[in-house]
Structures are given as structure tokens and as C-alpha cells.
Amino acid sequence: MLHVINTMEIWVEKCMAEVIAKSDVCTCDKCLKDIYALTLNRLKPNYIISTKGINSKELDSKFEIVKDTIIDQIKISIDKIKNNPNHNKDHIESVANCAEIYLEEYVPKIIEESDMCKCDECINEVYKFILNNIRPCYYVSKEGSIILNLKREEYKTNIVIETEKAIEYVKNNNIHVGFKLWIDYYEW
């Protein structure tokens, strides 16, 4: 099972309430989801592997570095939604990132055909690498998901390229070394 999360999603959500409270944008569920998705599409993702434990000090430090950028991007998204609200569009229940959806569609076969280690840790490293190196594509409307289907081939090409890079990265950076040293230490 895939265990990667985009901390940028958490950080955008954390900043949104503060920024929205100071603006006169509509706060209906549809507008809030649109602001959230638009903002995430403009920010570089920061995927981490959730099973490795989350170092809150490190994440807090990274958040402080990008906080002003996040707030600026939220303001830009608010202006766009204020000028072009999507109240009449049929929205999906939650915000989705087509990059994650397309990864699940294309990457398992590529990994299976490769000679890389197939353990969960290595697979999660591959997914993290790919998601941090392709442009996110969050959407909330059914119209958005139709448009995304038109971009499927473009995404597929990027995913294949990044998957090959990710597999090489995992193979060349033996991520099991630290784990093996820890096990060897406790076995004697």
C-alpha cells in the first residue's frame, strides 16, 4: 500500500483559514475547495513517506520557509475564485490529485517489470520521488476531471520518465543500509 503524503496539502489547509478570514471571498464548500486545489497546483509538492515517522521539528522548519509563498499563492487563488466563482459547476466530494491517480494506473507495471527491490520501503521511495518531481494537478469539478482525461497521455509520458529516474535512484541509493545496520545491531 502506498504510504506517501503531500505535506503541502496540510500546510495550505493550515494557512487558508487565516487568509480567507481577511478576505471577502465566498466561503461555500465549492469555493473553498477551488481555492485549495488552485493553490496546490501552483506549489511544488513536498511528499514524504508516512511510515518512516514524521519529524515534526523538521516539518515545522520547512513550513516556516515556505509559509509566505503559500500565503501568497492562496491570495492569488482567492482573487481568481472571486472573479470566476464555480458555484454552478458540479463538484466532486473531495479534492483529488490526478498525478496520484495516474501513478496508481501506470507505475505498478513499470516497477514489476524492473529489477529493483519490490519491498514496500523501496516502492514508497519510488512514489515519493515521482510525486515530488511531476507537476501536481488537483481538481474538484467533474469538468476538471474531463479536462484531465485529455491530458492523460502527457501525464503518462512524464510519469514514465520520472518512474525510470526514481527506479535508478532507489537502486543506486541503497535505502536498506540504515535499516539493515539497525537490524544487525539488535541481532547480536
PEPE-V423360 format. One line per field, one symbol per residue. ss: DSSP state (2 for helix, 1 for strand, 0 for the rest). psi: psi as a letter, one per 20 degrees, with the letter a starting at -180 (. if undefined). burial: + if it has 9 or more other C-alpha atoms within 8 Angstrom, else -. A space follows every 10 residues. Layout:
ss=???
psi=???
burial=???
This chain:
ss=0001112222 2222222222 2000000022 2222222222 2200001112 2200022222 2222222222 2222222222 2220000000 1111111222 2222222222 2220000002 2222222222 2220000111 1222222222 0222222222 2222222222 2200022222 22222220
psi=qplqqohhgg hgghhggggh hjrkqpkrgg gghggggggh hiqpqmproh ijqpnhgggh ghghhighgg gghggggggg hhhmqkhiqo qqgrpqohgh ghghghgggg ghirkrpjrh ggghgggggg hijqpqmqqi qhgghghhhh jghggggggg ghgggggggg himniigggg hgghgih.
burial=---+-+++-- +++-++--++ ----+----+ ++++++++++ +-+++-++++ --------+- --+---+--+ +-++++++++ ++---+---- ----+-+++- -++--+++-+ +--------- -+++++++++ ++-+++-+++ ++-++--+-- -+--++-+++ -++--++--+ +--------- --------
